[in-house]
Amino acid sequence: MSQYTEENILTLDWKEHIRMRPGMYIGKLGDGSSPDDGIYVLLKEVIDNSIDEYVMGFGRQIEVEIDGHKVSVRDYGRGIPLGKVVECVSKINTGGKYDSKAFKKSVGLNGVGTKAVNALSEYFFVQAFRDGKSKDATFEQGNKTGESKIIKSKEEHGTLFTFIPDKTVFKDFRYRDEFVEQQLWNYAWLNAGLRIKYNGKSFYSKDGLLDLLNRKAASEAIRYPIIHLKGDDIEIALTHGQHYGEQYYSFVNGQHTTQGGTHLNAFKEAIVKTIRDHFNKNFDAKDVRASIIGAISVRIEEPVFESQTKTKLGSNTIAPDGPTVRTFINDFVTNQLDNYLHKNPEVAKEMLKRIQQSERERKDIAGIKKLANQRAKSANLHNKKLRDCRIHFNDGRKADDDIKNNTTIFITEGDSASGSLTKARDVQTQAVFSLRGKPLNCYGMTKKVVYQNEEFNLLQHALNIEDGLDDLRYNRVVIATDADVDGMHIRLLLLTFFLQFFPDLVREGHLFILETPLFRVRDKQATHYCYNEQEKQAAISQLRGKPEITRFKGLGEISPDEFGAFIGEQIHLEPVLIQDHTSIDDILEYYMGKNTPDRQEFIIENLRYELDETEA
């Protein structure tokens, strides 16, 4: 029987608590393979302070540099008051944002941000420039290691932060340019006129959310010009595209709320209501929102978020004693969007055509969908195809957001592969979906095929994405196939399925490729698992005895005991990314369409390269 005495009661100081419970402050840790991993939250927490200065009218440029693991952020705001430089980065609940007059609609109000960065960095440096003087301080894991006196300086006013995330907390991490650049573009779009420089590139927006949607829809054929409307503390933009799914970009006080919240729900409701009233037709909400591309940004006082990382708004009011979020957004959209459609009848006409097209498509597959759903139910999905994780409760209750953020489903093919994954997985948070044979090449097909093809229908039910991503059951959807030709083909067919019918799953960063070791190199003293030829050669050089080299081609060849390490903390995941300038139609046509001359040339050139390597 364990003892519970006074000795079991611990009092932690601020940095110890942050380091012991980092998830409370920055969400999940990760390795940089996902845009919401902790290293990007650290960057955000520092930049947020610079953004708040810009919003208050101080400093029109922010400079960001990342060199390997080292991050520097320099702004030209007012600079931290020199006498409080140390306190502002090392004393919890210390900051200027508690003065609501100075930071009425700030991104963050809890005085934690830079303290969390400090505590979770192996090196942290802050320097403030103010009134021709400067002061700096240095920390390691939150512990102060140096502090200067206030000295004269010719530098422009502002603040410089430099930090290196702690490798004992963030293991095997790296910053990905595409995620950093997306983060910086969001700041630029939400703060028109601000210029951000990052490793030689410049990020600038003149027209805010209009620029955002222009960039997001650049590779897609939109049905009508983007509608862009602005008011006091609110800005929206929207259009309709041609692809399946809905795309939304929502922001509160400059914070990208990737999980939406009360403001995004109100925006969706207001769009449907306004369009129904304008056309005097009781459209199905799904038809109105099908293929929509929309963005909303609001600024509210004292925002309440549902987590420290501020990815979902929980506030119900715009300000103390002010209107509800729903009323505020509904009133704006109802008036402004309706007025716009009356003044631009050609836009209204094209919008109506797109909605009616979605209505016809929905009704066309209604019968097929009903039969397919009945088959899925009778197929005993959870026993035959899906080995679910335990956090999805048997009574049907939804897991909360924090739990869902930690869930993963592996999509694999064949009994041996699914068997190894099932035995090695964490049954609490990891699920396995087993395919039977190669999926259909669905390129160019309509959504009928999702319901007519049993594998696709069961897969969408396992993910619970039939009606969009709001009820997606797993945060990470991982394609896990063998490292051979057949495995690559299955991977390509699955990618085609998701890009064709559920592109928002990819756009929102939920789809990954599982990388497993290609080689095991060992002798009697040590074992190394290698993911490429270079790692294999390096491992061979480290061994003292004669190496035994095993080439893994199939997931089933890796024992469950070994597999456990590859899908645990050391998991290697490659995110599937769609760049803003990337056309899904062009990609699918190139890889999955008819054998075009361009693709033939690509195959021939790469075949020659492989032959040259073999001859060498």
Sequence and secondary structure as in RCSB ss.txt:
>XXXX:A:sequence
MSQYTEENILTLDWKEHIRMRPGMYIGKLGDGSSPDDGIYVLLKEVIDNSIDEYVMGFGRQIEVEIDGHKVSVRD
YGRGIPLGKVVECVSKINTGGKYDSKAFKKSVGLNGVGTKAVNALSEYFFVQAFRDGKSKDATFEQGNKTGESKI
IKSKEEHGTLFTFIPDKTVFKDFRYRDEFVEQQLWNYAWLNAGLRIKYNGKSFYSKDGLLDLLNRKAASEAIRYP
IIHLKGDDIEIALTHGQHYGEQYYSFVNGQHTTQGGTHLNAFKEAIVKTIRDHFNKNFDAKDVRASIIGAISVRI
EEPVFESQTKTKLGSNTIAPDGPTVRTFINDFVTNQLDNYLHKNPEVAKEMLKRIQQSERERKDIAGIKKLANQR
AKSANLHNKKLRDCRIHFNDGRKADDDIKNNTTIFITEGDSASGSLTKARDVQTQAVFSLRGKPLNCYGMTKKVV
YQNEEFNLLQHALNIEDGLDDLRYNRVVIATDADVDGMHIRLLLLTFFLQFFPDLVREGHLFILETPLFRVRDKQ
ATHYCYNEQEKQAAISQLRGKPEITRFKGLGEISPDEFGAFIGEQIHLEPVLIQDHTSIDDILEYYMGKNTPDRQ
EFIIENLRYELDETEA
>XXXX:A:secstr
    SGGG     HHHHHHH THHHHS    SSSTTSHHHHHHHHHHHHHHHHHHTT  SEEEEEEETTEEEEEE
 SS   GGGHHHHHHSTT SGGG TTTSTT S  SS HHHHHHHTEEEEEEEEEETTEEEEEEEETTEEEEE   
EE  S SEEEEEEEE TTTSTT    HHHHHHHHHHHHHHSTT EEEETTEEEE SSTHHHHHHHHTTTS  SS 
 EEEEETTEEEEEEE SSSS EEEEEETTEE TT BHHHHHHHHHHHHHHHHHHT    HHHHHTTEEEEEEE  
SS  BSSTT  SB   BSSTTS BHHHHHHHHHHHHHHHHHHH HHHHHHHHHHHHHHHHHHHHTHHHHHHHHHH
HHHTTHHHHTEE  TTS TT     HHHHTT EEEEEESHHHHHHHHHHS TTTEEEEEE S     TT  THHH
HHSHHHHHHHHHHT TT STT S SEEEE   SSHHHHHHHHHHHHHHHHH HHHHHTT EEEEE  SEEEE SS
 EEEESSHHHHHHHHHH SS  EEEE  SGGGS HHHHHHHTTTT EEEE    TT  HHHHHHHHHSS  HHHH
HHHHHHHHHHHHHHH 
